[in-house]
Amino acid sequence: MAGFRTLSAGLRTLRPEAFGADPRGERMARIRRSPHFKDGVFQNPGGPARTRPSGSTLDFAKVFFDKDTRPRRVPQGPVPVHTTTLADISRPPATGLRLTWMGHSSVLAEIDGRRVLFDPVWGERCSPFPFAGPKRLHPVPLPLAALGPVDVVVISHDHYDHLDLPSIKALAGTDTLFAVPLGVGAHLEHWGVPADRLRELDWHETTKVAGLTLTATPARHFCGRGLRNTQHTLWASWVVAGGDHRVYHSGDTGYFGGFKEIGAEHGPFDATMIQIGAYSDFWPDIHMTPEEGMRAHLDLQGGPEGGPMLPIHWATFNLATHPWAEPGEGTRSAAAAVGARIALPRPGEPFEPTAGTIPSEPWWRGVARTSAGGTARAGQAVTDAAIRTASDAAAMAQADTVSDDRGSADKGTEGSEALPAG
């Protein structure tokens, strides 16, 4: 037995630092008391969700490594990033609310005089190893150190494309507080974040930071960083409310009926940040397609009249088998079909959701590949015509007070955390 203990201790010493730490002690006791923890794992709303690819591994490999479609999953040239400067973010937003999408799910929200940073991923790869795993497809818009003081960092869950070791270690040296789902604090403490700077929440729990109210709300996903995904850390979406504005960040989630409940209790929102990328028929429960993301946005807002939707979780890492630009195009089409407002900033481009004008140009088209190997411009006229037709139809339906049956979209998700892609 002593030999087995020695081997176990040796394996622990080889454990990558990025794996983080498992919850223990009072943290684990609190997890066991959660109403969302049952049979030794956290449970999803709406029942179990598949967290591994459906179908055979061979079928997935054929799609993932297909030589004809694989080039479409990355841009064919430099992504047009807006190089954020101190001048962009040093002056207070005129409306009191400004969002800057830094790529993937990382968003700086300046809200009622405070600064909130969602899911900061400044690392080059979303992986436990610096030499392997999905690599960034565009540079970060500005260095993390140039971002300036942040009042609170909000983490949605502990997957590598949302909880990034280099970013957390850099932020651990600042005065910022961290709001995280239940159990995730074990990773942050392991990486040097003091316990008194952690606000660790179960679903429906609330904390106040610098005059902001932050609430962890349900999501349909999963967790895990190491070789054993024990499901002992929670995943969450988040509501952040200031004195005058409120925003919603979806984290990673499949579509579920709880969006309506979240909207009824906490909305409407001045902006929603909704995951719409890295979906696939191989993992249909844990991420949303653009159509599902729009449906979630409408549920949260009670219809298309509320604040705009900012699409997140796309364009920065290659994590699924769909074309790189498809989430952007799909979101434009879904929004036009129901008459909803969407914001389409380039990575690093600040905008104010409650202002009269928000970014709306399909900036990705100049570097998106088509199946023939060219850019997406060839289909631009057709796409724009379809959107105009859908917008006209939606406007006519609204004018005639005809109800719009939005239907149900095909479910699709990424599973990047469980696949070769990340």
N, C-alpha and C positions, 0 to 999 in steps of 0.2 A: 504493500500500500504506500510505503514511503516513496517508492519509485514513481508511482502515479502522481503523488503530490508534488514531487520535484518537477515532473513533466508539466503539470498544470501551471506551476509557478513560472516555468520557463516560457510557456506559451503566452502567459499574461504579459511578460516583459516584451514580447514581440508584437503585442497589440498596438496598432497604429494609434497615435494620439487623437486623430480625427474621429475614431470610434466613440470617443467620449466616455461616459461612465453610466452604469446602471443605477437606477434609484435604489436607495437603501434606507434603513432606519425609519425615522419618522416620516420621511418623504414617501417611502413605500407603504407605510401604514396609512397615510392619507390617501394614497392611490386606492388601496383596498377598500377604503370607506366610500369611495366615489360611487354614486348611483349608476354611473356609466361603465363601471368595471365589474365584470362577471366572468366566472369560470377561468380566472387567471389572466384575462386580457381586457382591454378597452373594447367596447362594443360600438358599432356604427348605428346611427339613426336609420330606421327603416329596415333593419336586419343585416345579416352578414354581407360583406362586399368582397368580391374576388380581387385578390391583390397580386395574383400571378397570371401570366398570359394564359388565356383559354386556348384550346386546341393543342396540337402537338408542337414540340420544340422545333421539329423539322419544318413544319409549315411556317412558323414564325421566322426561322432562319432564312427560308427561301425569300420571304418578303423583305426582311431587313437587309440582306446582302445582295439583293437584285441589282445587277450592274446598270440596268436601264433607268430605274427610278431613284436609286441612291443619290446621284448627283443633284436631284431636285430638292434634297433635304437640307442643302446649304446654299447660301447666296453665291452668285458667280463673281462678285466683286465686293469692294469695301462697303459695309453698311453705312448709310449716311447718318452718322451720330452727330448730335448737337453737342459741341464741346462746352459743357456747362462752366461758367465762370463765376467768380465771387460776385460780380456785378449782377448776375442773373438772380441770385438768391439772397443777396445782402439787404436789398430794400424790402420792406414789408409788402405783402400782396395787397393790392388796392381793395380787393373785395373781402380780405380776411382769410381767404383759403386759396392755396396754391399747391399743385401736385407736380412732382418731377419724377417721371418714370425713368429709372436708371438702367432698365433692361430686366428681362425675365420677370420676377415678382418683386423686385426691389423698387420701392417708391418712397420718396421723401414727401411727407405731407406737412405743409406749414398751415396750421389751423389755429385761428384766434390767438395769435402771438406765441404759439408753441410749435415745436418741431418734433415730428414723429417719423421714425425710419422703419419701414416694414421690410422684413426678410432681406437684410443686407447681404449680398453675395458679390464681393469684389475679387474673389479668387479667380485664378486662370482656369481651373477645372472644378466641376462639381463632382468630387471624388475623394476618397480617403487617401489617395496617392497622388503626388505631384507629377508623376510620369505617365499616368493612364486615366482614362475616363473622359467624359464629354468636355471638350475644350470650348472656351468662349469664342463666339463667332463675330463679335465686335468688341472693341476696347471699352473699358468703363468710361463714362462721360467725364469724370473728374476723379482725382485720387481721393480716397476715403478721408485722409487727413485734411484735405482742402474743403471738406463739407461743412466744417464749423460745428459748434456745439449742437447736440441733439438732446432733447429732454427725455425721450424714451424710445427704446428700440423694441419693436414688436416682432415676435417670431411666431409663425403659424404652425410649424411642426419641425421635426428633427431630420428630415431628409437632406441630402448634401446640397441640393440646389435651392435650399431655403435657409439652412443653418450651416454657415460656412466658417470653418475654424479660423482661417487667417483674418477674416473680418471681425469675428467675435473677439479674438485676442487683441486686435488693434483697438476696438471699442472698450475693452476691459480696462484700458489705461486712461479712460476719460471718466467724467462724473455721471454719465448717463445711467438711467435705470433701464431694466429689462423686464418686459411683460411677456410671459411665456406660458404655454399650456402645461398642465399638471405633469410633472415628471421630467420635463425638459431642463429644469434648473440643474439637474445632476450633471449634465454635460457642461453647462456654463461654469458651475463651481469648479469642475475638473480643469477648466481652461483658465481659471484665475479671476472669475467674476465673484466679488464678495457676496455672501448670502444676503446682506442687508440691502443690496441693490437689485434683488430679484423680487418680482411680483408674479407668483406662480398660481394660475387660475384653472379651475374646472369650468366646464360649460355652464353658462348662465351666472358665473361669478363676475364681480366688478371690482375694479380698483381705481383710485384717483391718483393722478400724477400731474403736478404742476397746473392744477385747474382743469385738467382733462379727465373725462370719465371713460375708462377702457373696459369693455365687456368681451369675454371670450364666449363665442357662440358656436353652435354645432357645425360640423362639416362631415362629409362622407369620404373617408380616406383611410390611411394607415400610417405606421411609423416604423422606425428602426434605422440604425446606422452600422451595426456590427454584423458578424456572421450569423448570430442568433437574433432574429427580430422578435423579441419577447412581447411586443405590444404593451409595454409598461410605460410608454410615454404617450400623451394625448396629442391629438391634432385639433386645430380650431380655425374658425374664421373669427374676425374681430370687428367690433364696432367701436369707433373713437368719436366722442362727442365733446365739443367745446361749448363755450357760452352761446355762440351764434351758429355754429356749423357742425355737421356730423357726416362721417364717411364710413364706408364698409370695405373691408378687404377680405376676399374669399379664401385666401390660402389655396390649398389644393383640395378639390372636392368633386365628387360626382353629383349629378343633379338629384335632388330629393325634395320632398314636400315641405321641409323645414324652412325653406327660404321665405315662404309666405308668413310663417310664424315670426321669423326674425324681423321681417319688414313691418308686421303689425305691431310688434313690441317696441322696436327701436327706430323705425323709419318715419317718414321718407328721408332719403339721404341726399346731401348736396352732390355726392359722387359715389359711385361704386367702382371698385377695382376687382375685376372678375377674371378668373382663370379660363382661358379659351384655347390653349395650345397643348400639344403633346398627347393627343387622343388617339385611340386605335380600337378597332373591333376586337383585338386580342385582349384588351383589358377594359371592359365596358362599364365598370362600376365606380371608378375612383377619380376620374377626371371628366371634364365636360367638353363637348364640341362647341364651336361658336354658336350654333343654334340653341343648345342647352344653356350656354352662358347668357345669351340674351333672354331666354325664358326665366332664368334665375334673377336677372336684373329686373325684369318686369314684375316678378313676384315680390322682390324686395321693395320696389318703388310703388307698387299698387297700380302699375300701368306705365305708359310711355311718357307721361308728362313730367316726371321728376327730373332730378339732376342726371348728368351724363354718365355713361359707362366707360371706364378706361380698361381696355383689354390688357391682361397681363399673362405671364407665363408663356411667352413665345419669343421668337426671333433671336434669342441670345445663345441657346444651347440646342444641339440636335439630339432630341430625346425620344423621338418616335419615327414612324414611317411615312407620315404625311409630308407633302411638299412644304418647304420653309415658309412660303408666303401664304399658304392656304388659310391659316387662322385669321390673318388680316382681311383677306378677301371675304371669307365666310362671315366675319363679324360685320363688315359693311353691308353685305346682302341681308343678313338677319335683322340689322337695325333698320334698314330701309323698308323692309317688308312690314314692320309694325310702326314705323314713324318715330322711332326712339333716337335720342341723341347719343352719339359716341364721340370720344376724344381719341385722336390718332396721332399723338406726338411721336416724333423721332426719339430714340433713346437720349435722355438728357435734356429734352426740351420742356422747360417749365410752362405751365398754363394754369389759368384760374377757371375752375369749372363753372362758377356762377357768373362769369363775364359773358358778354354778348357773343363773343367769337371764341371758338375753341379749335385746335388743330384738326383738320379733317382730310388732308391730302393723303393718298395712298403712297407714301414715301418709298415703300419697299419695291415698287414695280421696276425700277431701273436696274435692280440687281437680282431679281427673282428669275429662276430658270423655268422654262416650259419643258414639256416632255420631249420636244424636238431639240432641246439644248440651248434655245435662245432665251430671251427675257420674257417677262410676263406682258410686255407691251402689246404683243400680237392679239391678246384677248381683251385688251382694255376697253375697246369700243363696245364689244358685246356685253361685258360685265357692267359698264356704266349704263348702257341702255336698259339692261334688266333691272338695275337699281332704280333708274328713273321711273320705269313702268311700275315697279313695286311701290315706290313712294307715292306716285299718283293714285294708285289703287287704295293705298292706306289712307291718303288724305280724303278721297271720295267717301270711303267707308266711314271715316270719322265725321265728315260733314253730314252724312245721311244717318248718323247714329246707328249704323249697322254693326253688330257685335262681330269681333274678329276671333275666329277659332284658331288659336295658334298651333294646335296639335301638339304632338310629342315628338321630339327629335330622337334620332338614333343615339344611344348612349355611346360614349367613347372616352378613353382616358389614356394616360401615358404609361404608367408603370415603370418610369425611368429608373426608379430606385431599385428595381428588382431585375433589370435587364442589362444586357451588355452595353446599352446606350448610356447607362448611368444609374 
